Amino acid sequence: MGGCTVVVVCALGLAQLSARGGDNKESAPTPPAAQPAAQPISATAFRETIQPLLRKYCFECHGNDTTNGGVNFESFSDVASAVAARKTWAKARKMLERGAMPPADHPTRPSEAEVASVLRWINQGVFDDDCGKFHDPGHVTIRRLNRAEYNNTIRDLLGVRLRPADDFPSDDVGNGFDNQGEVLSISPLLMEGYLAAAERVSSVALFGVDLKKPPIARLDVRKMSLAGAAQLARKRFARERYVWLPTVGAVSGTFQCPKSGEYVFRIIAAARQAGGELPRLEVHVDEAAPHVFDVTGESVLGHYELRMNLASGPHKFSAAFKNAIAEPPAPPALPRLAAARRDAKAAERVKPAREIELSRLELEGPFAIDPRDPAQASIETRKRILAADPGENDPLAERVALVLTRFARRAFRRPVERVEIKPYVDLA
């Protein structure tokens, strides 16, 4: 059981960091493939390659004698003065790319190789636009899902109708949007929310119930059997009913366990104290040995719990008040608890009475699931995760790898390599 939960928690972590299309390529730039060595950008290259081409094709119209368009290439005596004239080279690059310069009627025109060499020098030497270089972008924020995207991802991947991200801190907003990667940071509080949500979601997906916070079923006292002095009473100013035991009496009934596992049977009760001992409540569940609780407190409700492993299906229970003292039994019209005593005169007329009020009876659970319970096989979300069930004799690593690979393929929306899954298999 624990291994399955770890598998899904790991897989949810994979989905969170990769649901935007697989690997987070922003966070780890990959150097480009090796390119042919470009012409070195140096004073020698300018002197031996660029200046001869300018002299051959450009000085006639853009030199010291004629500066058409206000451009004088002949004034560039060295590479430093040339690189400083960025606006001039921006115009030259535009003209060369269009084939507008030299003009069509010019007696000599440069070859394509010569034009390419000048453009390469302008891009690399003047503007530093070298696509062959590897530029480290520095720190990049890890891409994560915002709250709406996280809830939708959980629904689509697992089919679980939960909204765990509603409990996360609010997403930061950038330019009016809450899905911009630059502002979606991960705080320690949010990381704790991710871990709690992963455990909750994986538990519901695999077992049909949140084992950390299982449901609480309140038993209906109107359907219980009463014996002895036990009777139903209504709370003042409320519609709720409870069982009142003014003297020896008992209440019994049944409850249903949806799955085999660990449950808590809880009685919430208060007592009216009298005599030298506390009121005692004897509780039976099925055929197990009875457990006796001392009910303390006047008009203060206490919780009295039995934690036990129960099979799925119906179970019987009873709660009996054994040590009442009242001769004759206190009439129903008398105050139920000490807080209801009206005045001293009424108290003098009342003989000492020990009473119990059973306010509520609850069943909470399961807190743990019996892995042998066949009912688990019918859970649809579990079948979606454990789509392929290898033989029980197969190595654990093989079974975990198969489950995680199938899950990650849907989470990443692409094929998954075994090396990507291995760290999570080792963890599980």
Secondary structure, DSSP 8 states (H G I E B T S, - for coil): -HHHHHHHHHHHHHHHHHTTTSS-TTTS-------------SHHHIIIIIHHHHHHHTTTTBSSS-BGGG--GGG--SHHHHHH-HHHHHHHHHHHHHT-SS-TT-S----HHHHHHHHHHIIIIIS---TTS-------------HHHHHHHHHHHH-----GGGGS-----BTTBS--TTT----HHHHHHHHHHHHHHHHHHHHSS-SSS--EEE--GGGSEEEET-EEEE-TTSS-EEEEESSSEEEEEEEEESSSEEEEEEEEEEEE--TTS--EEEEEETTS--EEEE---BS--EEEEEEEEE-SEEEEEEEEE-----SS---TTS-SSGGG---HHHHHHS----EEEEEEEEEEEEEEE-TT-GGGGG-HHHHHHS-S---TTS-HHHHHHHHHHHHHHHHHTS---HHHHHHHHHH-
